[in-house]
Amino acid sequence: MERKVFGLGDIVQMKKQHPCGTNEMEIIRMGMDIRIKCTGCQHSVLIPRAKFEKNLKKVLQSAESGAENN
């Protein structure tokens, strides 16, 4: 299985949606744990990297591609 590539500031889609109804999250901290922020209600959650990688569906918008356009 191919490893998904993600980085700081990316907007990602998770397998399960947040209780507010959206499943889009922004990565705001990376390390052994990853902090993600809901794009709907701005709630942030700190989860272990292994659990994040398991629940990540796809990267919707990369922060690197957005920076190149400016």
N, C-alpha and C positions, 0 to 999 in steps of 0.2 A: 504494500500500500504506500502511495506517495505521501510524503510529509507535507502538510500545508504550511505555506510561508506567510507569516504575518509580522507586523511591526507596530511600533508605538504610533498612536494616532489613527490607526486603521479602523474603519467601520466594518464590523463582522456580523454575520447572521448565525445565531445559535440554533440548536435543534429544538430546544424548548423555549417558549416565549416567557417574557417577564409578566408578573401579575397585572401590570398596567395594560397589556395587550400587544406590545411590540416585541419582536425578537431580534432587533438591531441594537448592537452595543458598540461603544467606542473604547478602544484599548487606551488607558491613561497611565498605566504603570506596568513595567515588565521586570521579571526576575524569576526567582523560584516560584513565586506567586504572581498572579496577574490580576490587576485591578481593572475592571470594566465598568463603564458607565452607560446606563440605559439612555437611548436617544429620545425616548418618550417622556419619562418622568425625571430624568437626571439622577436617579438613585445609583450609587456605586457599590460594587461587590468585589471582595478580594477572594479569589479562588486559587487553589493549587494549579500549577501549569499542566500537570497530567490530566486533571479533570477538565480544564479549559480546552485542551487539544482534543479530548474525547468528545466534548459537546459542541465543538466548532463545526458548523456546516460549510460555510464558505466566507471568503473575504469579499465584501461588496464594494468597498472603496479603499484604495490604498492611499496612505498619507504621502508617499513618495510621488505618486502620479499627480496628486493635487498640487504639490510644491513645484513641480516642473512646469505647470501651466501658468504660474504667476510670473 
